[in-house]
Amino acid sequence: MKLSLVSIPVLDPIKAHEVYTSKLGFVSKDFDENAQLAVVASPEDPDGVAMLLEPCKGTFAEDYQRSAYEAKLPIMIFKVQDVESELVKLQSAGVVVRPDLNRPEWGLSNMFEDGCGNLLMLDGTVA
C-alpha cells in the first residue's frame, strides 16, 4: 500500500487553499470553490501524496482540530532540509511561527500556524 491522499481539517477550505498555495508554497491539484473542494500537493513531489483541505466546521473534526490546537499538537508534520531558512521564508509570507524552536538530537523542529485552525510542524536536520 502507498499513501495517496491525506485529509487535514480546516475551517474554510477556500481560505485554506489560498494560504496553502500562496503562503506555504504548495501547488493546487484540484480546486472547486462551489463544491468546497481544495486539494494541494508538495511542489517537490506534485504527483505524490496530496492533501485534501477538508471542511470541518460543524462536524466532529472541528472538535478534534480545536482540541489538537489547544493541546499544542501539530496536525501534520512536514520534512524540510533547513528548518531555520524555511521559518524565515514562512515569516516573510506572513505566517505565524511559534517561538519554540526545538533541537532534538536528530535535528531541528518548530511549529507554525496555518491560519486555518491548525498547528503544523517543520522537521529537519541541522543545516
N, C-alpha and C positions, 0 to 999 in steps of 0.2 A: 504494500500500500504506500501511497505517496500523498502528501498534503496537496490539495488543490485550492481550497478556499477556506478562509477563517472569517469569523464574524466578530466585529468589535462594536459594542453598544455605543450609540451616540444619540444625543437628544434631538438633533436636527441633521439628517443626512445631507441636505443641500448645503448647509453651512459647513458641515464636516468635509464634504467633497472639496470645497473651496480651500479650507485650511490645509487639508492633507496634500492637495496638489500645489497650492501657491506658497505655503509656508514650510511644509515638511518635505516637499520635493518629490512626492510620489507621482506616478503617472496614472491618468484616468484609463480604466479598462472598459467600464460601462457606466453610463450616466443617463438617467431619465428622471428629470425633475418632477414630472407629473406622477410618475409611479413611485417617487421617493426612493429610487434605486441609485446607489452610488457604490462603485467597486473601483479600488485603486490597487496598484502594484508598485513594487520597488523599481526604480529606474535602472538599477543594476541587474535586475532579472525580471523584465516586464512579462515574460511568458511563464514565470514561476508562480509561486503561491500568491494569490490575490486576497485582498481584504474587503469584505462586504461591510460597509458602514451602515450597520443595522439600526433602524429607528427603534428606540426603546421607550419613548415617552408613553406612560400609561400601561406599561407591561411589567412583568416580574423582573425583567432585565434592568429596568430603571432602579429598582431597589438594590439589585446586585451592583450596578455601576456606582451608585451613591455610597454603598457600604464599602466597596473597594477603595474609593476615593478618600472617604473619611478615615479608613484604616491605613492610608498612605501606601496602598499596594498597587503596583503597576498592572494595568490591564493587558499590556503587551510589552515585550522587550525586543529591541532592535539591536543587531550586531553592527558595529561600526569599526573602522580601522583606528580612528583617532577621536576619542571622546571629547577632548578639550576643543579641538578645532570644530567639531560638529556642534558643540554647545555655543561657540561663538557665532557660527552660521545661523543657528536657530534663534539666538537672541537678536541678531541683526534683522531677522524676519519678523520680530515682534512676539516670538514665542516666550511664554513664561517658563523660565528654567528654575528649578528648585536649587537652593544654595548648598545642598548636601552632597557634594562630590565625594564619592566613596572610593577608597583604594584597597579593595580586597587583594589577596595575594595573586590572583590571576590577571589583574589589570585595573581598569577604572570603570565606574558606573555612575550614572546620575539620572535623576528623574526630571521630567518636564511635563507641562500641562498641554493637552491638545486643544483646549478652549471649547471642547465639546462634551465636557463632563468626565474626562479620563486623565489619569496619570499614566505616562508612558516612560519607559526606561531605555537609556542607551547603555550598551555594554561593549567594552572594547579593551584592547591591550594598551599598555603604556607606550606612548609614542617616543 
